[in-house]
């Protein structure tokens, strides 16, 4: 496996999208017991992880559930196309009262924000992308892990006993760790963490999926 020498250097071989079908990637920070959320927020704040997340996803398309959207303060992440999966909410609900005067709501989108009624609809809406990033939360990860090709995991070396949201188990029979960084320590929180990347074994890489 290759090493990531710092949070900003990546020297790993990644598989590209094939036949024009996007690579679907999950990006997540999880504890040793796979906790990812507590009281609607991440159980930690690790500056290097935030920078890593921004570096990986900037300029791309991110898909999230409604609770993840709310945890972001109902604000779109800049320099990214934001798609929120919600069966019931409309773009007016998600933007609440913060819709800019120059925003023309059309086709359920506004200022880099779009709404899809299902994960499939969100992925189909991003079918032209080379890589799609799914950023949470727990239910969306559960739905997506079987069709995903790649996982960007920030492993945080702690156990969160009172967590409410968890990432699915990464089955080593399906997923192969292709890269692991050095182990870092966050100065403020004191947590140790690593950046890991998984891809599905070659026999599982091509998804049996059709985009409409």
C-alpha positions in Angstrom: 0.0 0.0 0.0 1.2 3.5 -0.7 1.5 6.1 2.0 0.0 9.6 2.2 2.9 11.5 3.7 0.8 14.4 4.8 -2.9 15.4 4.7 -2.3 17.2 1.4 -0.2 14.7 -0.5 -1.8 11.8 -2.2 0.3 9.2 -4.0 -2.2 6.3 -4.4 -3.3 4.6 -7.6 -7.0 5.1 -8.0 -9.2 3.3 -10.5 -10.9 5.7 -13.0 -14.5 5.7 -14.1 -15.3 3.2 -16.8 -17.6 3.5 -19.8 -18.6 7.0 -18.8 -20.1 5.8 -15.6 -19.2 7.9 -12.5 -17.1 6.5 -9.7 -19.3 6.6 -6.6 -17.3 7.4 -3.5 -18.2 7.6 0.2 -16.2 10.1 2.2 -16.5 9.9 6.0 -14.7 10.3 9.3 -15.5 7.4 11.7 -14.3 6.2 15.1 -13.0 2.8 15.9 -16.5 1.7 16.7 -17.7 3.3 13.4 -19.4 6.2 15.1 -20.0 9.2 12.8 -22.6 11.3 14.6 -23.7 12.4 18.1 -26.6 14.8 18.7 -26.8 15.7 15.1 -23.1 16.7 14.8 -19.7 15.0 14.3 -18.2 13.9 17.6 -15.0 15.8 16.9 -13.5 18.7 15.0 -10.2 17.8 13.4 -8.8 20.6 11.3 -6.7 18.4 9.0 -9.7 16.2 8.3 -11.7 19.3 7.2 -8.9 20.4 4.9 -8.7 16.9 3.5 -12.4 16.7 2.9 -12.3 20.1 1.1 -9.4 19.1 -1.1 -11.0 15.8 -2.2 -14.5 17.2 -2.9 -13.9 20.7 -4.1 -15.1 21.2 -7.7 -17.1 18.0 -7.5 -20.6 16.8 -6.8 -21.6 16.0 -3.2 -24.8 14.1 -2.2 -26.1 14.2 1.3 -29.3 13.4 3.3 -31.5 16.0 5.0 -29.9 15.6 8.4 -26.4 16.1 7.1 -27.7 19.2 5.3 -29.1 20.6 8.5 -25.9 19.8 10.4 -24.1 22.1 7.9 -26.4 24.9 8.9 -28.6 24.5 5.8 -25.8 26.2 3.7 -24.3 24.8 0.5 -20.7 23.9 0.6 -18.9 26.3 -1.8 -17.2 25.2 -5.0 -19.3 22.1 -5.1 -22.7 21.0 -6.6 -24.8 20.1 -3.5 -27.6 17.5 -3.9 -29.8 16.9 -0.9 -31.8 13.7 -0.8 -35.2 14.2 0.7 -38.6 12.6 -0.1 -40.7 15.5 1.4 -38.8 18.7 1.4 -38.7 21.2 -1.4 -35.9 23.6 -2.3 -37.9 26.4 -0.6 -37.9 24.4 2.6 -34.1 23.7 2.5 -33.2 27.2 1.7 -35.7 28.4 4.3 -35.7 32.2 4.4 -32.1 32.6 3.1 -32.9 32.4 -0.7 -31.0 35.3 -2.3 -33.0 37.9 -4.3 -31.2 36.9 -7.5 -32.1 33.2 -7.1 -34.4 31.8 -9.7 -35.8 28.5 -8.4 -36.0 26.1 -11.3 -36.1 22.3 -11.5 -35.8 22.0 -7.8 -32.4 23.8 -7.7 -31.1 27.1 -6.3 -27.5 28.5 -6.0 -25.7 25.2 -6.2 -28.3 23.4 -4.2 -30.6 20.7 -5.7 -33.1 18.3 -4.2 -33.6 14.7 -5.2 -36.3 12.4 -3.9 -34.1 9.4 -3.7 -30.4 8.4 -3.8 -30.9 6.9 -7.3 -32.4 10.1 -8.5 -29.5 12.1 -7.0 -26.9 9.8 -8.7 -28.7 9.9 -12.0 -28.7 13.7 -11.8 -24.9 13.6 -11.5 -24.4 11.0 -14.2 -22.0 13.2 -16.2 -19.5 13.4 -13.4 -16.2 11.4 -13.2 -16.7 10.9 -9.5 -19.6 11.5 -7.1 -19.0 12.0 -3.4 -21.6 10.8 -0.9 -21.0 12.7 2.4 -23.7 11.3 4.8 -25.5 10.6 6.9 -25.9 7.1 8.2 -28.9 6.1 6.2 -27.5 7.4 3.0 -24.2 5.5 3.6 -26.2 2.3 4.2 -28.0 2.7 0.9 -24.9 3.6 -1.0 -22.2 1.2 0.3 -23.4 -1.6 -2.0 -23.2 0.5 -5.2 -20.1 2.5 -4.2 -16.7 1.9 -5.7 -14.5 3.8 -3.2 -14.4 4.9 0.4 -12.3 7.8 1.7 -12.1 7.0 5.4 -10.6 9.2 8.1 -10.2 6.7 10.9 -10.3 8.5 14.3 -8.7 6.5 17.1 -11.4 6.8 19.8 -14.6 5.1 20.8 -17.8 7.1 21.0 -20.1 5.2 23.3 -23.0 7.7 23.1 -23.0 8.0 19.3 -26.3 7.8 17.5 -25.2 7.4 13.9 -22.7 4.9 12.6 -21.0 4.0 9.3 -21.6 0.5 7.9 -19.1 -2.2 8.5 -16.4 -2.3 5.8 -16.4 -5.9 4.6 -12.8 -7.0 3.8 -14.2 -9.6 1.5 -15.5 -6.8 -0.7 -13.3 -3.9 0.0 -9.5 -3.6 -0.3 -7.5 -1.0 1.6 -5.3 0.6 -1.1 -3.8 3.4 0.8 -3.1 4.4 4.4 -1.5 7.6 5.6 0.9 8.1 8.5 -0.8 8.4 11.8 -1.4 12.0 12.9 -2.4 13.6 16.1 -4.9 16.5 16.2 -3.4 19.1 18.5 -6.7 20.5 19.9 -8.6 17.3 20.5 -5.7 15.0 21.1 -7.2 12.4 18.8 -5.0 10.2 16.6 -6.2 9.7 13.1 -5.3 8.2 9.7 -6.5 8.7 6.2 -7.4 5.4 4.5 -8.7 4.7 1.0 -10.6 1.5 0.1 -11.7 0.3 -3.3 -13.8 -2.7 -4.1 -11.9 -5.8 -5.2 -11.5 -5.9 -9.0 -14.3 -8.5 -9.3 -16.7 -6.1 -7.6 -15.6 -2.9 -9.2 -17.9 -2.6 -12.1 -21.4 -1.8 -10.8 -24.4 -3.5 -12.3 -26.3 -0.3 -12.6 -28.0 1.7 -15.3 -28.3 5.4 -15.4 -31.5 6.7 -16.9 
